[in-house]
Amino acid sequence: MYELHDTIVAVSSPTSDQRVIVRITGPDTLDICRQMFSLQAKASSTLLSGYLIIDDELKINAQLYLFIAPHSYTGEDVAEIHIYTNSAVTETLLSNLFEKGLRMAEPGEFTARAYLNGKLDLAQAEAVNEIIVSSNKYQLAAAEKLLDGRLGEMTSKLRADLMDLLSLIEAGLDFSGDDIEFIARDEAVKRLIVIKEQLDHLLSGSIRYESVIDLPAVGIAGAPNAGKSSLLNKLLGKERSIVSNQHKTTRDVLTGVCTLPHYRCVLFDCAGLLTEAEDILDELAQQAAIEALKNSNVVIFCADISKNDWNEDIAIRKLIEPKILVPIATKCDLISNESLPERLSALNESFSTDFLLTSTKTGDGMELLRQTIDGKLTEKLGVPQTSGVVLTARHRKAVTEAIEQINESIIELHADNDEVVVMMLRAAYQAVSDIEQHGTAHIDEQILGQIFSRFCIGK
């Protein structure tokens, strides 16, 4: 667990010959800065310039940004030291700081402190990580929506509405012997329906973060020696697969991460599919290939346009059931420009579909293929909404649970089972609180506080 009483340090930019940013946070931040800085000019109350004392013989120009608690990222005093230097000087600076009692920050500790000090809610803390690891602009957009705090605003209102209603119903139970009705049963049902509708809208109108987090799978299929391995290497930009004129060079599933204009995807090349398996290894490889292709988002089907007969390719095409197919004619560099249109027309007619001409040797059609795959993925996965709230799987589970508990409480309200209603609403409140990790250990105090703030009971 993080030790919040320590003063921590971390390098927030690469330690190379460029600008380096060293961040410090914790109770000793300001004292450390006073010891290590020789100030010459003050640009503002939080931006200082001067010399940073590396050791007795070395001082370098630096800028110091101060963010005083609680108005900082972590909620503690934070200092950012900006210097133009090399990795050796940076290492010496860190060593000096360690000698002064600072320790290196653990991964994510600055953000953890921001969360623990109430500067970020859990959804925003999760978003910081997602922004760091996002691999395409859609993932980044979704992470930014998590970070903007809109989810926190919505759940805060829902929690307040649930707490208000819960306090009224519990007050009615506590004073049931005095024949006091704090809220009419029909009114309670109406308010619960409104809360439920808001949760339903949150669920249905949200962006499913997992839909843009997991890398989509793109498979390469075709007959043996159809140019699949060469295509894999070309799309990946490296020699991932062995290329040979011999059949059955690829016996296993080869994979790599391919970067497209908008997406990164897992590209995989299966063993060449066969109309008849020659042995048990071929049969197992074929089954694995067919299953992998069936589960992939897009399948690139390769047909060698230089062949004189495509009967084997047609039979193999019938073996797979892709969700989205991108047919490509490979090895077009082996056909003369004069004959190419006629051969392409014959290939299209044989498969009753249009093939994209490609050559891994000359690069013809490769950029168009990348754009086509990217377009198919965008069409299938969809562009993240420009509006709406991002929900992770954890968020969706919590919202779904809250909806279920409210549905049950409405049923129990109609049955006059107020004790059960209270239990259900407490569970719903807990579920909504779990979205941003607002603890409910003191829910009884919250309910009593709500009651006493509304009614002058006990006067």
Secondary structure by P-SEA (a helix, b strand, c coil): cccccbbbbbbcccccccbbbbbbbccaaaaaaaacccccccccccccbbbbbccccbbbbbbbbbbcccccccccbbbbbbbbccaaaaaaaaaaaaaacccccccaaaaaaaaaaccccaaaaaaaaaaaacccaaaaaaaaaaacaaaaaaaaaaaaaaaaaaaaaaaaaaacccccccccaaaaaaaaaaaaaaaaaaaaacccccccccbbbbbbbbccccaaaaaaaaaacccccccccccccccbbbbbbbbccccccccccccccccccccaaaaaaaaaaaaaaaaccccccccccccccaaaaaaaaaaccccbbbbbbcccccccccaaaaaaaaaaaaacbbbbbbbcccccaaaaaaaaaaaaaaaaccccccbbbbbcaaaaaaaaaaaaaaaaaaaaaaacaaaaaaaaaaaaaaaaaacccccccaaaaaaaaaaaacccccc
